[in-house]
Amino acid sequence: MSQMNSDSAQQEKAVQSFEQVRTSLHEVIVGMDSVIDALFWTLLAQGHALFIGVPGLAKTLLISTLSRLLGLDFNRIQFTPDMMPGDLIGLEVLEEDKKTGKRDFQFRRGPLFCQMLLADEINRTPPKTQSALLQAMQESKVSYAGRTHEMEPPFIVFATQNPIESEGTYPLPEAQLDRFLLSIPVGYPSIEEEREIVKRTTAGNSANLKPILTAKDILSFQQLTRKIALDDSMLDLIVTITRASRPGPQMSAELQEVIRFGAGPRASQAISLASKARALLAGRSAVREEDIRSVAPFVLKHRLVLRKLRDQSADQVVSRLLG
């Protein structure tokens, strides 16, 4: 009973804290509530997220502001076609001890070593460099020159991708896309939001933001998220949704003409964790169907491989699957 009371108090603290974070974010960011929701789900589920949106929509500002409010060490990397893995991970350099004169190779950590990373335009860098990020995202560690270097928890990657330009880009392989818990679309603001954006950004005022949470708080909330109950009926729904995305006898002929490959088991895991995060922030102790249907589009969209020459977007296909 005491453990239940402790978890309940911890959950109440999490709900209040993230509401404070949301309020503070809105001192800098206008609108984007669905994006902020997905950010919170990603964070609590110990995942990584891929932002899809054109430049100039405040993606970098959103992530950097969030890192300040969470009290996390933040780095931003602008990916370019000439970037090498060493630019990301770091390099071994020959250093001399001034006292003894002895020379030895020392590993100097690259910008990848932080608690929150913004990988800007990740599809502009070659596959060799993309793969260097892959191990860190999956295992929270990297290997260099036969040694393993741990990332500082909570290690979370938010990557951006421009959906318009294709020249000079290297499409992310399905294996790496699958490492992202959620794919978060960032759309244009409404006319009222755009008016407010212009008003705020041209007035010369800046918000005085202070950390609301610590890394220790976040790690604690992540553990609490996994304790949210998921009964068998909700688990069956998650698995049914994921399996429905795979071509086979259970899929309609119309969808089989559109979908080439569906989502794997990692999608079911992602829906489960993101649903638990949503339930936790709603102040509930168990996942409901509304949680699953809310997070599923963010999980499935980037995991579906559609057939070429079909005038169908991933959004439309996911909507039909969930329907």
Residue pairs with C-beta under 8 A, 6 or more apart in sequence:
7 224
7 227
8 285
10 220
10 221
10 224
11 224
11 280
11 283
11 285
12 283
14 44
14 221
14 224
14 280
14 281
15 280
15 281
15 282
15 283
17 212
17 213
17 217
17 221
18 40
18 281
20 212
21 40
21 66
21 69
21 70
21 212
21 213
22 36
22 40
24 65
24 69
24 207
24 209
24 212
25 36
25 62
25 65
25 66
25 69
27 207
27 209
28 61
28 65
28 207
28 209
29 36
29 58
29 61
29 62
29 65
30 189
30 193
30 196
30 197
30 200
31 189
31 190
31 193
32 58
32 62
32 186
32 189
35 51
35 62
35 184
35 186
36 62
37 278
38 49
38 182
38 184
38 298
39 49
39 62
39 66
39 158
39 184
40 277
40 281
41 181
41 182
41 274
41 277
41 278
41 281
41 295
41 298
42 48
42 49
42 156
42 158
42 181
42 182
42 184
42 274
42 277
43 70
43 154
43 156
43 218
43 222
43 277
44 221
44 222
44 225
44 276
44 277
44 280
44 281
45 181
45 222
45 225
45 270
45 273
45 274
45 276
45 277
46 154
46 156
46 222
46 273
47 156
47 180
47 181
47 182
47 270
47 273
47 274
48 137
48 156
48 157
48 158
48 159
48 179
48 180
48 181
49 157
49 158
49 159
49 180
49 181
49 182
49 183
49 184
50 122
50 159
50 160
50 161
50 177
50 180
50 182
50 183
50 184
50 302
51 59
51 158
51 159
51 160
51 161
51 184
51 186
52 160
52 161
52 163
52 183
52 184
52 185
52 186
53 59
53 160
53 162
53 163
53 185
53 186
53 187
54 162
54 163
54 164
55 162
57 186
57 187
57 188
57 189
58 197
59 118
59 160
59 186
60 76
60 118
60 120
60 160
63 74
63 76
63 116
63 118
63 158
64 74
64 76
64 118
65 209
66 116
67 73
67 74
67 115
67 116
68 74
68 209
68 211
69 209
69 211
69 212
69 213
70 116
70 211
70 212
70 213
70 214
70 215
70 218
71 211
71 212
71 213
71 214
71 215
72 114
72 115
72 116
72 154
72 215
72 218
73 114
73 115
73 116
73 152
74 114
74 115
74 116
74 117
74 118
75 111
75 112
75 114
75 116
75 117
75 118
76 117
76 118
76 120
77 88
77 111
77 112
77 117
77 118
77 119
77 120
78 120
78 121
79 119
79 120
79 121
79 122
79 123
79 124
79 125
79 129
80 124
80 125
81 124
81 125
81 126
81 168
81 170
83 125
83 126
83 129
84 128
84 129
85 128
85 129
85 131
85 132
86 110
87 110
87 129
88 110
88 111
88 112
88 129
88 132
88 133
89 109
89 110
89 112
89 132
89 136
89 142
89 144
89 149
90 107
90 108
90 109
90 110
90 112
90 113
90 144
90 149
91 107
91 108
91 110
92 105
92 106
92 107
92 108
92 144
92 145
93 105
93 106
93 108
94 103
94 104
94 105
95 103
95 104
95 105
95 106
96 102
96 103
97 103
97 104
105 145
107 144
107 145
107 147
107 149
109 149
111 117
112 132
112 133
112 136
112 142
112 151
113 149
113 151
113 152
114 152
114 155
115 152
115 153
115 154
115 155
115 156
115 215
116 156
116 158
117 155
117 156
117 157
117 158
118 158
118 159
118 160
119 133
119 157
119 158
119 159
119 160
120 159
120 160
121 160
121 161
121 162
122 130
122 133
122 159
122 160
122 161
122 172
123 161
123 162
123 169
123 170
123 171
123 172
124 168
124 169
124 170
125 170
126 170
127 170
127 173
130 170
130 172
130 173
130 176
131 176
132 142
133 157
133 176
134 175
134 176
134 179
135 141
135 142
135 143
136 142
136 151
136 155
136 157
137 157
137 179
137 180
138 179
140 150
140 151
140 153
140 155
141 148
141 149
141 150
141 151
142 148
142 149
142 151
143 149
153 215
153 219
154 215
154 218
154 219
154 222
159 180
161 172
162 169
174 261
174 303
174 305
177 183
177 302
177 303
178 264
178 266
178 267
178 303
180 302
181 270
181 273
181 274
181 299
182 270
182 274
182 295
182 298
182 299
183 298
183 299
183 301
183 302
184 298
185 301
185 315
188 194
189 197
221 280
224 280
225 273
225 276
225 277
225 280
226 273
226 276
228 276
228 277
228 279
228 280
228 284
228 285
228 286
228 287
229 285
229 286
229 287
230 272
230 275
230 276
230 286
230 287
231 286
231 287
234 275
234 286
234 287
234 288
234 289
234 292
235 272
237 289
237 292
238 268
238 271
238 272
238 275
238 292
239 268
241 271
241 292
241 296
241 300
241 321
241 322
242 262
242 263
242 264
242 265
242 267
242 268
242 271
242 300
243 250
243 262
244 250
244 251
244 262
244 321
245 259
245 262
245 263
245 267
245 300
245 303
245 304
245 321
246 259
246 261
246 262
246 263
247 255
247 256
247 259
247 260
247 261
247 262
251 259
255 317
255 320
255 321
257 307
257 310
258 306
258 307
258 310
258 312
258 317
259 304
259 305
259 306
259 307
259 317
260 305
260 306
260 307
261 304
261 305
262 303
262 304
263 299
263 300
263 303
263 304
264 303
266 303
267 299
267 300
267 303
270 299
271 292
271 295
271 296
271 299
272 287
274 295
274 298
274 299
275 287
275 291
275 292
275 294
275 295
276 287
276 291
278 291
278 294
278 295
279 285
279 286
279 287
279 288
279 291
282 291
293 322
296 318
296 322
297 315
297 318
297 319
297 322
300 314
300 318
300 321
301 314
301 315
301 318
302 314
304 314
304 317
304 318
306 312
306 314
306 317
